[in-house]
Every structure is written in structure tokens, then in C-alpha cells.
Amino acid sequence: MKVWVIKSPRKKGFVYLVKAYDPLTGKTKDLETFAQNEKTLAKNFAEEKRREQPENIIPADVSFDFAFKEYKEKVLADTTLREESRLVKCGYINNHIAPYINKKVKFDGEVRLVKIDKLADYSYFIFKDTYIPQLLKSKKTFVHNRKAKDGGGSTVKRLKDPIGKKLVKDVKGEFQMFVRYCLDRKWKMPREILDFKFSHNFFVDYEIKQQWVPTKKVVKKIIDNEKDIVNKTLFLTAAQCGPRLNEILAITNCSIDFKAKPLPLIKFRHSIDKWDGFQPNTLKTASSKRDVPITKELAVYLKNLIDQQPKQRRSGKYKMVFPLTKKAAKGRIKSAAKKLGIKWVGGLKPFRHFRYSLVREQGKLPEIQARKQQGWTMESKTPQRYYHKDIDSNPEQTVDATNSLLN
């Protein structure tokens, strides 16, 4: 950015004019005018402008629609991210950011929200005063797939429930990444947004949906009464190892070490994407790569299940132990629970909650091992915030402890 001071003639004498030129856009702009006796002020003003960010002096004429389009194209082309992650990031833009790029305007005594078209018109005040309150009220979304007879395709629909605390933070983070992208392109956006953080007690009154966790009695009842070998092995694996759904369905013959000592192991290395496609050597996080010991009973069930499938589902050289889609796996646990008169909430995820909660309650494994076996680091806040529930696995012990408090 070039900034300089010139003498500009007038009818009576002259004035000092501070001008700026941006070689990137090829635009020239008059910044300020000073009187004949204000030469020093003019030079000082020009010096200040030279130290400013160029995009703030001569903003590029960029619309939000164009900026969002460019940003999403950049995200979708980022091969370092999993395809699901790329789609999620674009979903944040489409559903929880772009709809709320507006400002409050008073009209006939009423406060209305008016869409902002240009990046240069956006401010940090608008972000805090208008965007954040709208984000907190944003509703959850889901993808509705239309049937072929209705023309096919899909549409995004909104639910009645507002998004949760974690999603609010994730979307805020995505907005900041968008701002960083704009600044890298020399497009004007408020830099203060990059430093925005929610205060420590910001979410104190924010309602967090409680996660349902089955009791040990319920889990044992479902597993013990199951006759189908696929179901029984699936439920037992989920309860003993606590894997994510996309991890358990990606277990292959090579994932199981039947000869490991002192106990057999399941090595979690692969995952299933949202379209049930097999993803070798791909997991959610680096800490998700782990070896989990299993009982000899489960090892026998896994061996029998493999032997009873002469034509296993394959993905290249990999043979899948569980020939199921995500939808089918969720349906099997719900169906099994319904037969026993048990109200089961969710799919296989409650087994993940149950496993960590039971380990914490029994206290036989060190915390570092308990977390490692479920793919969490010691720094992760997920376990203590969302997974440890009091499942009262030993009610007799609870009664005895209560009775002996004052004795």
C-alpha cells in the first residue's frame, strides 16, 4: 500500500491531500484533507495509515456470498481432511453462519434484521451484538433424502431443538477460520473476531441434554438373552471395548490378535464413513489408534462369527467381521431391547458411555488406561463431561456405604 501527501490547489491557496494506492486492486483513494497550516498533521496521518492493514484503507469490493463460495471450495479441495469433515465444515457455513450475517436496524420504531452484503460493512460489534445471540438460538438440522419417485436428491431441514454447547463452540471456531481466510486474501474483516472467546461462565444457564447410559443389569440382560451370533458378538464387543460405531463396524479379521498375551486384543485402525464405505488406516483422532484387551469369551464369539461367514464382506484385501451398515447396526440393538421390554435410547453409542462409566465406577483400571482404551488423551474433556454417569453397578455396596456413614 502506497500512501503519500500532495498539495492540491484550491480557489484560494491550496490544501494538503493524503492519498493511497493499492497495487493489488489498482484503486486510488483520497483519505483525508488538511489545511495549509497542517502540513505536519498531514504527514503524521499518512505515516499512521502506512502502518495499517491495506485491506482497511482500501477495502476490496467482496460480497459475503462470493467469500463463502470461495471458502467452501477451498475446504472441499483440502485433501488433508476427511470427506465427512469437509462436508461438516461447509454445513456450518450454510446452516449456522451465512443465514445470520445481518445487522439490527430500527424501522418505524421496530428493530429489524437486515442482511449485510459486503465484507467491508461487517464489524466486531455486529458479530457480538447480533451474530452470537442468533447462533445460540440456531436450530439443529438434518438431511432429508427424497425418494426416487419424488425426484430424488436431498434437502436440509431444521428441527425444533437449538444446537448444543459443543456445536456452538465449533461453529464459532469455523467463523474465525473463515475470517482468517478472508484476511489472508486481503479482504477486510474485523481482526478482533479472531480473539473472541466465550467467558468462563457463559454457558452456565445453557441447557445441556443429558446422555442416557444403560445400567449393567440392562446390558447383561440384552447380551445374555440374544440368540443371533452376529447380534450377540456385536453387543458384547460394544460393551467390552466401547468403540465408536464407525470403528466397530470396521473391525476386520486382521484387527483381532487371538494369540496375544495375557488377553486377546482388538486393534482399532480403520473406520466406516457416513456412506458405510470402508476407510483403511483412518480414525477420528490420532489417539483413536489403540489396542483393547478383550475376554476369552468374546474372542471365542468373534472366531465363531468369522468361521460361520464363508463369504465375508470385503473391501480390497480387508475382510469385515460385521457385515452391517450403520443403520442396520442401530436397528439391531433397538429391536433386541424392544423384545425384552427395554426402552433403549440411541444406537450403539450408549455402550460407549456404559463402558467408560463402568470402568470409572469399578476403579480397577488407572485413568490413563481407561481413557486410552477408548481413544481419549488425558487432556480430553469429553470423558468427564459427557460419559461418566452413576450407573450404580453395585447397589449393595452403595447401601452398605450409606448405612456405615455415621456408624
Order of alpha helices (4+ residues) and beta strands (2+ residues): beta-beta-beta-alpha-alpha-alpha-alpha-beta-beta-alpha-beta-beta-alpha-alpha-alpha-alpha-beta-beta-beta-beta-beta-alpha-beta-beta-alpha-alpha-alpha-alpha
